[in-house]
Amino acid sequence: MKTPHIWRLGLTGGIGSGKSTVASMLAAQGAAVIDADAISRSLTAPGGRAMAAIAHTFGPQLIDAQGAMDRQAMREVVFQDPQAKQKLEAIIHPLVAQITAEQAQAAVQSGHRVLVFDVPLLVESGERWRKQVDRVIVVDCDAQTQRQRVSARSGLAAEEIDRIIALQASRAQRLACADLVILNQGLSLSQLASKVAQVAADFGL
């Protein structure tokens, strides 16, 4: 009996693109969604797998009262010392890869045939993620739409939103990496769901 093909899809998009909404819709269609950002956050939460190495490398002053990484303090350290970012990534990235592989294996064993890797910085990571997926799906919208959504959602100042957008890959860079684009602009939720259902059907869901 022929083993069914397992699709590994990378899902990405800029802040405010609606990527998380699309991920939820794909999950509702039967895909297993593996959230790289959530994995990364769990590593630096109290009791997270990265905490011992972070304390050893950066010292107890980078650990907050709850036993999590003090994100604000770490941002300041990284800002002042570019090598600190590399040290932190050397701790975090292998653990993210390990847990991602564990979650993917568990999803396959439970019968999932479409795995969606939700990776906010997929394009920024270069070949590291690109080599691990069969297709890259980009959720796309223009910068004005991003600003409106992020402002409505988080109340951040316009300058702060622009700073976050500037730190991410450009729209053109994301589109250049895309095998498939979901344009999420001027759509109702039901219209977006319809688009996502078609994508899901293309991969056998």
N, C-alpha and C positions, 0 to 999 in steps of 0.2 A: 504494500500500500504506500502510495506516494505521500511523503511528509508535506503538509501544507506550508507554503512560504510564510515566513514571519517578517512583516514589514517593520523597519525601525525608522521612524520619522522624527526629524528634528524640527521643533516648533519654536519660532523666535519672532520678535517684533520690538519696536521701540516702546518706551514708556507711554502709556495712554493709547496704545494701538488696539487694545482689546484682546491681547494674546491669552490672558488668563480666562477670559470668557470663552474663547475658541477652544481652549484646552478642556474646560468643563463640558462644552458641547460634544467634543470628541469622546470624552469619557462616557457621556450619556449614550453615545452611539455604540459603545462597547470596546473602545480602546483603553489600554492601560496607560495612564499618564504618570510619568516619572518626573518629578519637579526638582530640577537641579538646585534652584534657589532655596527651596524648603529644606533640601538635604544639607546644603551649606549652612543655613541658619541653625539647623539642629546640631551641627557639629560644635558650634560655639555657644550653645545654650547650657544651662546647668547640667552637669553630668555628660555633656557631649563628648564624642570620641576625640575631638581635637584639643580639649581643654588642658590635659596634662602637658602636652607638647607646647601649647601656647604659654602656659605658666612657666615652664622650664626655659623657653627661648626668650620670652619678653619680661618675665618677672611678675610677682604677685600684684604689682600696681595696675596691671592690665586686666585684673579679674575683679568683677563687681561683687557687692555684698551677697548676691544670690548664687555666686559661683559661675556666672556667665562671663563671656568676654565683654569688657567695657568698650562698646563700639566707638563712642566719642573719643575716648582716650587713644584707642588704636588708630582712629582717623588722624589724630594729631601726630602720633608717632610716625605713621606712614608719610604724612605730609612733610615732616622734617627730615626723614631719612628714607630715600628711595629704596635702599636695600631691605628695609623692614618689610616692604610690600612683597618682595621676592621671597623673604623668609616665611611670611604668613602664607603665601600661595604654595610654597613647598610643603607646608603642613596640610593645608586644606585640600588642594587639588587631588592628591592621591587618595585621600579618604572619600571625596565626592565620587571619584571613579570607582572605588571599591563598593560603596553603598549603591551606586547606580547599577553596577553589574549584579549585585545581590537582588535588587528590586526587579531588574529585568528578568533574571533567571526565575524568580518566584512567579512573575506574571506569565511567563511562557509555560511554566509547570502547571499553572492554574487554568491553562487553556486559551490565553489571549494570543491572538495572531497579529495584532497591530499594537506596537509599542510607540507611544508618543513621548519623546524626551523634550520637556518644556525647559528651554535654556535661554534666558534673557540675553546673555552675552555670547551666543553661539558664533556670530560673525566675528566678534572681537577676539575670540579664542583661536582664530586661525584654523589650522588643520586638525587641531586636537579633537574637536567635536565633529568636524566635517567627515572625518574618516570613520566615525562610529555609526553613521546613519545612512540609510539608502536614499532618502530624499529630504530636502530642506523646505519647510513650509514657512513663508513669511507672512505675518499679519501686518498689513500696510495701511497707512493713512498719512495725510499731510501734517506738517508741523503745527498748523493752526488748530487742527482737530485734536492733536496730542495735548496742546496747551489747554484747550477748553476742558477736555476730559480730566486731566490731572488737577487742574484748578478746582473743578467741581467736586472731585473726589477727595482731595487732600487739603485744599485751601492754601497750598503753597504760593508764595509770591511769584510773580511772572519771571523775575530774574533768576530765582532758584530753579524753576522749571526749565528755563533756557539753559542753565548751567548743566543740569542733568542730561538734557537732550544733546548738548555739545560733547559731553563725555562719552556718549554712546556712539556706535557706528552710525554713519550718515544713512539717510534713506536710500541713496544711490548704492552704497556699499551693501546694504542688506538685500536690495533687489537684485544686485549682481550675483549674489550667492543663492538666490531662490530657484528651486525647481518648480515651485508652485506658489502663487501669490493669492491671498485672500484679501481683497480690498474692502476694508471695513470703514466706510465713510458714507455718511448720509443714509445709513441703513437702519431699519428697525431691528429689534432683537429677533423677531420672527424671520425677517429677510436674511439676517446673518445666519440663523440656525439652518435655514434652507440651503445656503451656500455650503455650510459645514457638513450637512448631511450628504450633499453631492460628493464632497471630498472623501468623506468616510466610505461612501459606496464605491468610489474608485479604487479603494484599497481593500474591498471585500467585506466591509461592515454593513 
